[in-house]
Amino acid sequence: MAERKRYPKNNKEVIKSYGKHFIDEDDIKSVVKTLRSDFLTQGPTVRKFEEEIAKYCGVKYVVAVSSGTSALHIAYITAGLKKGDEVITTPNTFVATTNMLIALGVKLVFCDIRLDTKNIDESKIEKLITKKTKAIVPVHFAGHPCEMESILKIAKKYKLKVIEDACHSLGGEYKKKKIGSLKSDMTIFSFHPVKNIAMGEGGVVCTNDKKNYERLLKLRSHGIEKDKKGYNSMVELGYNYRITDIQTALGLSQLKKLNKFVSKRKKLADLYKEELRDERNIILPEEFKNSKSAWHIFVIQVKNPKYRDELIKFLNKNGVGTNIHYPNVYSHAFYKKNGYGNTKLENADLYHKTCITIPLHYQMEEVHVVFISKLIKDFFKHVK
Ligand SMILES: *Cc1c(COP(=O)(O)O)cnc(C)c1O
């Protein structure tokens, strides 16, 4: 025990940031092999990557694109979202989730969050539905799955589309089903380096619907398809959201380590919970029952918001990187200017004032978790 708690002096680098990718020699070899091949941009490796994601998640079709954000964009277009439609979503997310809806002229309807998982509160969705509501966009915050059964039931009752922003939850499971394989219309993952696997930039849309799949392929590449004679024909406004063979070569090699990545994250998260169990000044994250979190981030909350910024400063001063996930979307300057500034949601507003993301990633060891936990406990010894 004493040995485990000894902190290796020269190893503080890995906790300078709340999240970090992990690249090994196999990853490097995989990319170099592609550089020596005939394909740089969209070629056979992109296709292979899509197949492997489909297999991993248990979904029929996967379209790989340049980022999670572009994946959201073409998924929203494919869902038929347009100017004047309303979409119900969570304020506790990265702005990309909502930015791409704003880009289509969609009106956002923010639903409050649950205080346990900090995900959209499914029990509050139904009363937000109007004649203009077209879709629900749940986000599996921190990797913890949303209550998808209820969400999909509501969607079915009111004929709404469901697009899961699963950027945090690659490798997670909802009631024994992999995230990506549920009965939503589409599910999005991101492969930005802080996410569970890294590709530099990259994203995918997963779907079980062939029509969605075909439309996504078109939108990824300028809205161009082959006509009956086999000639290129641009049939709708599309984009260049293609991803390269270089990036997906890295993705393929990272995917082989995904289970290892997720189980290490879970192990470290469990240790945080054990180390901080008796610290009464904080609230620990909870895993959703019958589900498996992908543990993208580890967020603690201070019970008294008054200590939040002080604790952040204290951790940073001691070499521990932190972050805030997330400022509520409606509190950003752009959203305030665009009519969302008066939004008030009790749980989301309270949560935001108390949250601190502390380091959790594959390169960390138990000693780091013990060290960070001890800092937190030390901090509260002094403020009491
Ligand atoms: C990272 C992230 C995105 C955007 O993904 P990029 O690949 O960075 O474009 C969207 N939504 C959430 C919840 C994210 O965490």
The ligand as an SDF file (V2000), in Angstrom:
LIG
                    3D

 15 15  0  0  0  0  0  0  0  0999 V2000
  -15.7550   16.3550  -29.2420 C   0  0  0  0  0  0  0  0  0  0  0  0
  -17.2030   16.5190  -29.3000 C   0  0  0  0  0  0  0  0  0  0  0  0
  -17.8540   16.9130  -30.4780 C   0  0  0  0  0  0  0  0  0  0  0  0
  -17.1290   17.3490  -31.7180 C   0  0  0  0  0  0  0  0  0  0  0  0
  -16.2300   16.4390  -32.2010 O   0  0  0  0  0  0  0  0  0  0  0  0
  -14.9860   16.9460  -33.0960 P   0  0  0  0  0  0  0  0  0  0  0  0
  -14.4350   15.6720  -33.6320 O   0  0  0  0  0  0  0  0  0  0  0  0
  -14.0540   17.6620  -32.1820 O   0  0  0  0  0  0  0  0  0  0  0  0
  -15.5290   17.8140  -34.1540 O   0  0  0  0  0  0  0  0  0  0  0  0
  -19.2420   16.9730  -30.4650 C   0  0  0  0  0  0  0  0  0  0  0  0
  -19.9430   16.6770  -29.3720 N   0  0  0  0  0  0  0  0  0  0  0  0
  -19.3530   16.3220  -28.2170 C   0  0  0  0  0  0  0  0  0  0  0  0
  -20.2070   15.9870  -27.0400 C   0  0  0  0  0  0  0  0  0  0  0  0
  -17.9710   16.2490  -28.1430 C   0  0  0  0  0  0  0  0  0  0  0  0
  -17.3900   15.9320  -26.9830 O   0  0  0  0  0  0  0  0  0  0  0  0
  1  2  1  0
  2  3  1  0
  2 14  2  0
  3  4  1  0
  3 10  2  0
  4  5  1  0
  5  6  1  0
  6  7  2  0
  6  8  1  0
  6  9  1  0
 10 11  1  0
 11 12  2  0
 12 13  1  0
 12 14  1  0
 14 15  1  0
M  END
$$$$
